[in-house]
């Protein structure tokens, strides 16, 4: 407690049900360490615990190593051990155990000077989006977005010229696109631009448009749009501009 209690990165878990964990912490106050109270019901036997875990179906079970094998004095007593699927993760006294917890999202903090530089654009009512160019710093399981450092000034030379040319790509990212391409207005736009032979096929994620006279495929999907056009770059560019007409730039 004296060694680890000063850091908020540490956590102590109390499992004793018959003793107040607040009384145990009292002599060591003030504490920055996080405290969790998870009392263990010592009245449960192996059969009850196995039935309880089967009902709960936890993704992972952590238990002392002796609980995963019969007692040494009674090796035939398989009922005095935990048999689970997947097998429980066992630990020994003073051992360090890595738990396979996976999170889909992480909380990231923005520094105030970076937050002030953001320019949100409203893509629909109540929803705004802004592009961010930053440096991600991860330390002690904490993530912080910091402004991109500006290149240090150097004496005029070829190297300086190269730095000046590359810097805008870092500090000024290309705009992002949002929104969806509506089918009927897009077909009307194609017809207006002289593309009239269009075969439409519905898919699970959207539609596929076959421009038969031009032998071009356009995939309109929820998460992206693809133009498949071989050996006709001017036509591909023109179709791209028609698609961009329906999207919003951020």
Secondary structure as UniProt FT lines:
FT   TURN            2..6
FT   TURN            8..9
FT   STRAND          11..14
FT   TURN            17..18
FT   HELIX           21..26
FT   TURN            27..28
FT   STRAND          34..37
FT   TURN            42..43
FT   HELIX           46..56
FT   STRAND          62..64
FT   HELIX           65..68
FT   HELIX           72..74
FT   TURN            75..76
FT   HELIX           78..80
FT   STRAND          89..91
FT   TURN            93..94
FT   STRAND          108..110
FT   HELIX           112..116
FT   STRAND          121..124
FT   TURN            125..126
FT   STRAND          127..129
FT   STRAND          134..139
FT   TURN            140..141
FT   STRAND          142..147
FT   HELIX           158..171
FT   STRAND          177..178
FT   HELIX           183..192
FT   TURN            193..194
FT   STRAND          198..202
FT   STRAND          206..211
FT   TURN            212..215
FT   STRAND          216..221
FT   TURN            222..223
FT   STRAND          224..228
FT   HELIX           233..244
FT   TURN            245..246
FT   STRAND          248..249
//
